[in-house]
Amino acid sequence: MVQLITRAYPNVCMAFGAFFGFLVTFLLTKFLMHKLPADEGRDFAVDGKLSKGKPRGAGLLFVIGFILTVLLFSPIFRMSFGYMVELLIYLVLIFVEMLTGYFDDRATKPWSRLRKGLLDFTVSALLAFTYIYCNGTTFGFMQYRIILPIWLMAIIVLGLCFVSINVTNCADGVDGLSGTLTIITLFGFLLADDAFVNMHGFRYLVVFFIACIAAYLWYNAGPSILMMGDAGSRAMGIFICITALKSGHILLYFPFALVLALDGGLGLFKVSMIKLTKKKDFLSCIRTPLHDHVRKNLTENWSNTQCVTRFAMIQLLIMIMTIYLFCR
């Protein structure tokens, strides 16, 4: 029945689907948050001990809400068989990435970087294979189209997915920050879809994902009463990557997710360079992630609310500039 309504009134179905996604995620979170593992607090993070005892791993709930909404309210089962299978594989990969983070959230001893890195690499490789098999190796940006060798396209997609998962994960450390930035990033792709991108049926998934994160933010807005954990941040990271790929303009990831990438990615870059150069003072003047630097290392330390608001304003400005600079 829902699929028939989707065909006749796609915008109405998208609107009701967004409402359903928000509502079901809101209710799942309200009634099941006490079942989530409790955070132990992090000694290495600024104000990390303040989160001790809060439910962690809420990504499990909003990803379940998202997948349920997609299956009920998107036209996924009316699409061509190949496109339907492609989207279903993406949903599975998002769920798998969420589960790897959730099991880490539940673990008494945090998983090693090697273990998580290998899992992320495996998921990224499966995503790269699926995307290239279903979409080919055309690399696009605005009006330009280049057909790349398969091996080069595979490296680009795999690298983007791996980076997106990990920088989003590292940017999660302030109440509401990573969720808010993810919503802004995804809105950027929606606006681009109206201007010069064509995501076809994937637009439904973007709208529903935004709605489900918004429901999570209802409880995570500072001062939060629960946290998404790796289960949420890793799922958001891979979803942003998939959205960039399905937009057909992979490079849009960088302006639309720039604040997320800088906030979480600078720390990864710093650690990598220290190991490579053996210089322990590399970028010692900058505390990473950047949200910790602005809260503790600036002359006028930002509050958590200022950090979220100012980072969001910066990303909004970059998004608007990108849309108007490249809108055809």
SULCORPE-V688051 format. One line per field, one symbol per residue. ss: DSSP state (@ for helix, = for strand, . for the rest). phi: phi as a letter, one per 30 degrees, with the letter a starting at -180 (. if undefined). psi: psi as a letter, one per 30 degrees, with the letter a starting at -180 (. if undefined). A space follows every 10 residues. Layout:
ss = ???
phi = ???
psi = ???
//
This chain:
ss = .@@@@@@@.@ @@@@@@@@@@ @@@@@@@@@@ @@@@@.==.. .......@@@ @...==..@@ @@@@@@@@@@ @@@..@@@.. @@@@@@@@@@ @@@@@@@@@@ @@@@@@.... ..@@@@@@@@ @@@@@@@@@@ @@@@@..=== =..====..@ @@@@@@@@@@ @@@@@@@@@@ ......@@@@ @@@@@@@@@@ @@@@@..... .@@@@@@@@@ @@@@@@@@@@ .....==.@@ @@@@@@@@@@ @@@@@@.... .@@@@@.@@@ @@@@@@@@@@ @@@@@@@... .........@ @@@@@@.... ...@@@@@@@ @@@@@@@@@@ @@@@@@..
phi = .ddddeddbd dddddddddd dddddedede ccdddddddc ibddcdiddd dejddbjdee dddddddddd dcccdedcde eddddedddd dddddddddd ddddddddce dddddddddd dddddddddd dddcbicdcc ahdcbbccde dddddddddd dddddddddd ddabeidddd ddddeddedd ddddcbcbch ddeeddddde dddedddecc edddcabdid eddddddddd dddddddibe ddedddcdde dddddddddd ddddddcicd cdhddcdcdd dddddbcdec dddedddddd dddddddddd ddeddcdd
psi = eeeeeeeeie eeeeeeeeee eeeeeeeeee fffffllkkf kkefkkgeff fkfkkkgfee efeeeeeeee feflheffll eeeeeeeeee eeeeeeeeee eeeeefkekk lleeeeeeee eeeeeeeeee eeeffagkjk jbfkkkjlke eeeeeeeeee eeeeeeeeef fjfkjfeeee eeeeeeeeee eeefegljfb ffeeeeeeee eeeeeefeff kkklfllfaf eeeeeeeeee eeeeeffgie ffeeefgeee eeeffeeeee eeeeeefgjf gkhffkkklf feefffflej kkleeeeeee eeeeeeeeee eeefegk.
//
